[in-house]
Amino acid sequence: MEIATFLALVLLFECAERLVPARSVNRLAEIRTDVLSFLAALLLNRLAVTAIDGWLLPSDLAALPGWMTFLHSLHSVPKILLGMVLVDLAIYWLHRAQHARPALWRTHVWHHSIRELYWFSGFRTSLLHSFLNNIPQVAIPAILLGATPIETGIGYAIGLFIQFWEHSNVRVEIGPLRYVFVTPDLHRVHHAAAPDQTRNFGNIFTIWDQMFGTYLDPKHAPKSFALGLGRLVKARELPRLLIGI
């Protein structure tokens, strides 16, 4: 199911980016880096999820407090929706901390080295970035909400769609819903070389950025701006950046 979902999203976003591109993107400019990053992301994600599963999942579900038992008993739709809200809130604060604290920034800087943003380049993440982000993504559904394998699969599909969506190079208008959901142009502002990396930290919802003062409407951003770190990444930096140290 995971492979089928991934391939379906590849086809969907590849077609969308060809039909309604937001920018002119030279995909070949950093294709080797993008392929390396993608393969590393697959490996690192599996390692992170396996490690977190073994570390966090409780061995005795009968010992859960009553309020957690109630959450575990929720029907699938409210459980999945609640999980999306809670995970996104946790990721918002983690993401914000990664930009505020030098030690955490080192786990995230590889992701911001992207200069040509499109669906494939969004997989550029470090080992420690994947590990940190997978903690709330595993702990909240599995422990707090007691998600079933089917609910976990649905959550995986939604999360993967969001990964493609927010990093895609598509021109799309969703009307007033842009004040609720993150759009590609909103997240593109966050990837600006400077100074707007301190804005738009949300992955799914824009409400956290609006509540906590980090929201920037793309309509108020410059029409054209560079992406990335404002400098080229040197080859000798790659091992450190891939690890996130």
GUFI-46649 format. One record per residue (C-alpha): residue number from 0; x, y, z. Coordinates in steps of 0.05 Angstrom, whole numbers. Example, Ala and Ser with C-alpha at 12.3 -4.5 7.8 and 13.67 -1.06 7.14 Angstrom:
2
sevex: 0	X: 246	Y: -90	Z: 156 .
sevex: 1	X: 273	Y: -21	Z: 143 .
end
This chain:
245
sevex: 0	X: 0	Y: 0	Z: 0 .
sevex: 1	X: 56	Y: 48	Z: 17 .
sevex: 2	X: 90	Y: 38	Z: -50 .
sevex: 3	X: 25	Y: 44	Z: -88 .
sevex: 4	X: 8	Y: 109	Z: -52 .
sevex: 5	X: 77	Y: 137	Z: -66 .
sevex: 6	X: 75	Y: 120	Z: -140 .
sevex: 7	X: 4	Y: 149	Z: -147 .
sevex: 8	X: 27	Y: 215	Z: -116 .
sevex: 9	X: 89	Y: 217	Z: -160 .
sevex: 10	X: 44	Y: 212	Z: -221 .
sevex: 11	X: -6	Y: 263	Z: -194 .
sevex: 12	X: 45	Y: 316	Z: -176 .
sevex: 13	X: 90	Y: 304	Z: -236 .
sevex: 14	X: 31	Y: 318	Z: -282 .
sevex: 15	X: 8	Y: 378	Z: -240 .
sevex: 16	X: 77	Y: 410	Z: -242 .
sevex: 17	X: 81	Y: 401	Z: -317 .
sevex: 18	X: 11	Y: 430	Z: -328 .
sevex: 19	X: 10	Y: 489	Z: -279 .
sevex: 20	X: 81	Y: 504	Z: -256 .
sevex: 21	X: 90	Y: 560	Z: -206 .
sevex: 22	X: 161	Y: 574	Z: -228 .
sevex: 23	X: 210	Y: 555	Z: -282 .
sevex: 24	X: 251	Y: 500	Z: -248 .
sevex: 25	X: 315	Y: 468	Z: -273 .
sevex: 26	X: 305	Y: 398	Z: -246 .
sevex: 27	X: 373	Y: 375	Z: -272 .
sevex: 28	X: 411	Y: 429	Z: -234 .
sevex: 29	X: 416	Y: 387	Z: -171 .
sevex: 30	X: 387	Y: 320	Z: -193 .
sevex: 31	X: 445	Y: 280	Z: -165 .
sevex: 32	X: 437	Y: 313	Z: -98 .
sevex: 33	X: 362	Y: 302	Z: -100 .
sevex: 34	X: 369	Y: 228	Z: -117 .
sevex: 35	X: 421	Y: 219	Z: -62 .
sevex: 36	X: 376	Y: 255	Z: -13 .
sevex: 37	X: 315	Y: 214	Z: -32 .
sevex: 38	X: 351	Y: 147	Z: -23 .
sevex: 39	X: 380	Y: 171	Z: 43 .
sevex: 40	X: 311	Y: 195	Z: 65 .
sevex: 41	X: 280	Y: 127	Z: 52 .
sevex: 42	X: 334	Y: 91	Z: 92 .
sevex: 43	X: 335	Y: 142	Z: 148 .
sevex: 44	X: 259	Y: 143	Z: 154 .
sevex: 45	X: 256	Y: 68	Z: 162 .
sevex: 46	X: 312	Y: 68	Z: 213 .
sevex: 47	X: 279	Y: 125	Z: 252 .
sevex: 48	X: 210	Y: 94	Z: 253 .
sevex: 49	X: 238	Y: 26	Z: 275 .
sevex: 50	X: 279	Y: 58	Z: 330 .
sevex: 51	X: 222	Y: 102	Z: 355 .
sevex: 52	X: 172	Y: 44	Z: 353 .
sevex: 53	X: 217	Y: 3	Z: 398 .
sevex: 54	X: 233	Y: 60	Z: 444 .
sevex: 55	X: 164	Y: 92	Z: 454 .
sevex: 56	X: 110	Y: 40	Z: 445 .
sevex: 57	X: 84	Y: 16	Z: 513 .
sevex: 58	X: 90	Y: -58	Z: 528 .
sevex: 59	X: 28	Y: -60	Z: 573 .
sevex: 60	X: -33	Y: -27	Z: 541 .
sevex: 61	X: -76	Y: -49	Z: 600 .
sevex: 62	X: -38	Y: 1	Z: 643 .
sevex: 63	X: -62	Y: 61	Z: 604 .
sevex: 64	X: -99	Y: 116	Z: 643 .
sevex: 65	X: -174	Y: 123	Z: 631 .
sevex: 66	X: -170	Y: 186	Z: 588 .
sevex: 67	X: -122	Y: 150	Z: 540 .
sevex: 68	X: -168	Y: 90	Z: 538 .
sevex: 69	X: -223	Y: 139	Z: 516 .
sevex: 70	X: -179	Y: 166	Z: 460 .
sevex: 71	X: -163	Y: 96	Z: 437 .
sevex: 72	X: -237	Y: 81	Z: 433 .
sevex: 73	X: -253	Y: 139	Z: 386 .
sevex: 74	X: -280	Y: 122	Z: 316 .
sevex: 75	X: -230	Y: 127	Z: 259 .
sevex: 76	X: -251	Y: 194	Z: 230 .
sevex: 77	X: -246	Y: 236	Z: 294 .
sevex: 78	X: -184	Y: 198	Z: 314 .
sevex: 79	X: -149	Y: 213	Z: 248 .
sevex: 80	X: -171	Y: 286	Z: 249 .
sevex: 81	X: -148	Y: 295	Z: 321 .
sevex: 82	X: -83	Y: 261	Z: 304 .
sevex: 83	X: -71	Y: 309	Z: 246 .
sevex: 84	X: -83	Y: 370	Z: 290 .
sevex: 85	X: -39	Y: 345	Z: 347 .
sevex: 86	X: 18	Y: 321	Z: 303 .
sevex: 87	X: 17	Y: 386	Z: 263 .
sevex: 88	X: 20	Y: 428	Z: 327 .
sevex: 89	X: 79	Y: 387	Z: 353 .
sevex: 90	X: 115	Y: 392	Z: 286 .
sevex: 91	X: 102	Y: 467	Z: 284 .
sevex: 92	X: 139	Y: 478	Z: 350 .
sevex: 93	X: 194	Y: 430	Z: 332 .
sevex: 94	X: 203	Y: 464	Z: 265 .
sevex: 95	X: 204	Y: 532	Z: 298 .
sevex: 96	X: 256	Y: 508	Z: 348 .
sevex: 97	X: 299	Y: 482	Z: 291 .
sevex: 98	X: 303	Y: 552	Z: 265 .
sevex: 99	X: 315	Y: 584	Z: 333 .
sevex: 100	X: 367	Y: 538	Z: 365 .
sevex: 101	X: 435	Y: 527	Z: 332 .
sevex: 102	X: 440	Y: 454	Z: 352 .
sevex: 103	X: 371	Y: 439	Z: 323 .
sevex: 104	X: 384	Y: 482	Z: 262 .
sevex: 105	X: 441	Y: 435	Z: 243 .
sevex: 106	X: 389	Y: 378	Z: 238 .
sevex: 107	X: 347	Y: 420	Z: 191 .
sevex: 108	X: 396	Y: 461	Z: 149 .
sevex: 109	X: 403	Y: 406	Z: 96 .
sevex: 110	X: 329	Y: 414	Z: 80 .
sevex: 111	X: 339	Y: 488	Z: 69 .
sevex: 112	X: 396	Y: 478	Z: 21 .
sevex: 113	X: 342	Y: 466	Z: -33 .
sevex: 114	X: 348	Y: 518	Z: -89 .
sevex: 115	X: 301	Y: 486	Z: -139 .
sevex: 116	X: 238	Y: 469	Z: -102 .
sevex: 117	X: 192	Y: 415	Z: -131 .
sevex: 118	X: 160	Y: 351	Z: -105 .
sevex: 119	X: 223	Y: 309	Z: -109 .
sevex: 120	X: 270	Y: 359	Z: -76 .
sevex: 121	X: 225	Y: 362	Z: -14 .
sevex: 122	X: 253	Y: 295	Z: 10 .
sevex: 123	X: 320	Y: 327	Z: 26 .
sevex: 124	X: 325	Y: 314	Z: 101 .
sevex: 125	X: 379	Y: 294	Z: 149 .
sevex: 126	X: 381	Y: 232	Z: 194 .
sevex: 127	X: 368	Y: 272	Z: 257 .
sevex: 128	X: 314	Y: 313	Z: 223 .
sevex: 129	X: 278	Y: 249	Z: 205 .
sevex: 130	X: 287	Y: 221	Z: 275 .
sevex: 131	X: 261	Y: 283	Z: 310 .
sevex: 132	X: 201	Y: 291	Z: 264 .
sevex: 133	X: 182	Y: 218	Z: 270 .
sevex: 134	X: 177	Y: 222	Z: 346 .
sevex: 135	X: 109	Y: 259	Z: 346 .
sevex: 136	X: 88	Y: 226	Z: 282 .
sevex: 137	X: 95	Y: 157	Z: 315 .
sevex: 138	X: 81	Y: 173	Z: 388 .
sevex: 139	X: 16	Y: 212	Z: 379 .
sevex: 140	X: -21	Y: 162	Z: 333 .
sevex: 141	X: 7	Y: 98	Z: 363 .
sevex: 142	X: 10	Y: 115	Z: 438 .
sevex: 143	X: -37	Y: 173	Z: 451 .
sevex: 144	X: -92	Y: 152	Z: 402 .
sevex: 145	X: -80	Y: 78	Z: 394 .
sevex: 146	X: -86	Y: 80	Z: 318 .
sevex: 147	X: -101	Y: 13	Z: 284 .
sevex: 148	X: -60	Y: -10	Z: 224 .
sevex: 149	X: -114	Y: 16	Z: 177 .
sevex: 150	X: -117	Y: 83	Z: 211 .
sevex: 151	X: -41	Y: 86	Z: 210 .
sevex: 152	X: -41	Y: 71	Z: 135 .
sevex: 153	X: -91	Y: 127	Z: 123 .
sevex: 154	X: -49	Y: 174	Z: 165 .
sevex: 155	X: 13	Y: 153	Z: 125 .
sevex: 156	X: -23	Y: 169	Z: 59 .
sevex: 157	X: -45	Y: 237	Z: 84 .
sevex: 158	X: 25	Y: 253	Z: 110 .
sevex: 159	X: 57	Y: 233	Z: 45 .
sevex: 160	X: 8	Y: 275	Z: 5 .
sevex: 161	X: 25	Y: 335	Z: 49 .
sevex: 162	X: 100	Y: 323	Z: 38 .
sevex: 163	X: 88	Y: 325	Z: -38 .
sevex: 164	X: 37	Y: 382	Z: -35 .
sevex: 165	X: 75	Y: 433	Z: 6 .
sevex: 166	X: 140	Y: 425	Z: -33 .
sevex: 167	X: 108	Y: 421	Z: -102 .
sevex: 168	X: 121	Y: 471	Z: -157 .
sevex: 169	X: 48	Y: 482	Z: -175 .
sevex: 170	X: 7	Y: 545	Z: -185 .
sevex: 171	X: -58	Y: 533	Z: -146 .
sevex: 172	X: -111	Y: 577	Z: -114 .
sevex: 173	X: -155	Y: 547	Z: -59 .
sevex: 174	X: -192	Y: 611	Z: -41 .
sevex: 175	X: -207	Y: 626	Z: 32 .
sevex: 176	X: -182	Y: 556	Z: 50 .
sevex: 177	X: -111	Y: 584	Z: 45 .
sevex: 178	X: -124	Y: 614	Z: 114 .
sevex: 179	X: -134	Y: 544	Z: 141 .
sevex: 180	X: -88	Y: 499	Z: 100 .
sevex: 181	X: -15	Y: 507	Z: 80 .
sevex: 182	X: -6	Y: 516	Z: 5 .
sevex: 183	X: 55	Y: 507	Z: -38 .
sevex: 184	X: 65	Y: 582	Z: -47 .
sevex: 185	X: 60	Y: 593	Z: 28 .
sevex: 186	X: 112	Y: 541	Z: 42 .
sevex: 187	X: 156	Y: 567	Z: -14 .
sevex: 188	X: 161	Y: 632	Z: 24 .
sevex: 189	X: 189	Y: 593	Z: 82 .
sevex: 190	X: 244	Y: 566	Z: 36 .
sevex: 191	X: 265	Y: 636	Z: 15 .
sevex: 192	X: 340	Y: 648	Z: 21 .
sevex: 193	X: 327	Y: 706	Z: 69 .
sevex: 194	X: 295	Y: 731	Z: 112 .
sevex: 195	X: 228	Y: 695	Z: 112 .
sevex: 196	X: 253	Y: 627	Z: 137 .
sevex: 197	X: 226	Y: 651	Z: 204 .
sevex: 198	X: 155	Y: 649	Z: 177 .
sevex: 199	X: 104	Y: 596	Z: 158 .
sevex: 200	X: 127	Y: 537	Z: 199 .
sevex: 201	X: 62	Y: 497	Z: 194 .
sevex: 202	X: 58	Y: 433	Z: 152 .
sevex: 203	X: -17	Y: 423	Z: 147 .
sevex: 204	X: -52	Y: 481	Z: 180 .
sevex: 205	X: -37	Y: 555	Z: 178 .
sevex: 206	X: -73	Y: 567	Z: 244 .
sevex: 207	X: -11	Y: 557	Z: 286 .
sevex: 208	X: 27	Y: 610	Z: 247 .
sevex: 209	X: -31	Y: 657	Z: 253 .
sevex: 210	X: -40	Y: 644	Z: 328 .
sevex: 211	X: 33	Y: 650	Z: 345 .
sevex: 212	X: 53	Y: 708	Z: 299 .
sevex: 213	X: 94	Y: 673	Z: 246 .
sevex: 214	X: 45	Y: 676	Z: 188 .
sevex: 215	X: 63	Y: 712	Z: 123 .
sevex: 216	X: 13	Y: 713	Z: 67 .
sevex: 217	X: 48	Y: 696	Z: 1 .
sevex: 218	X: 10	Y: 754	Z: -30 .
sevex: 219	X: 52	Y: 801	Z: 13 .
sevex: 220	X: 118	Y: 768	Z: -6 .
sevex: 221	X: 161	Y: 791	Z: -65 .
sevex: 222	X: 139	Y: 763	Z: -132 .
sevex: 223	X: 207	Y: 733	Z: -144 .
sevex: 224	X: 258	Y: 710	Z: -92 .
sevex: 225	X: 315	Y: 660	Z: -88 .
sevex: 226	X: 310	Y: 596	Z: -49 .
sevex: 227	X: 361	Y: 560	Z: -6 .
sevex: 228	X: 416	Y: 582	Z: 41 .
sevex: 229	X: 442	Y: 639	Z: -1 .
sevex: 230	X: 506	Y: 600	Z: -14 .
sevex: 231	X: 528	Y: 536	Z: -47 .
sevex: 232	X: 538	Y: 474	Z: -5 .
sevex: 233	X: 608	Y: 447	Z: -10 .
sevex: 234	X: 621	Y: 373	Z: -24 .
sevex: 235	X: 659	Y: 363	Z: 41 .
sevex: 236	X: 597	Y: 387	Z: 80 .
sevex: 237	X: 552	Y: 333	Z: 53 .
sevex: 238	X: 566	Y: 277	Z: 105 .
sevex: 239	X: 555	Y: 325	Z: 163 .
sevex: 240	X: 491	Y: 355	Z: 132 .
sevex: 241	X: 462	Y: 286	Z: 116 .
sevex: 242	X: 472	Y: 265	Z: 188 .
sevex: 243	X: 448	Y: 332	Z: 215 .
sevex: 244	X: 506	Y: 351	Z: 261 .
end
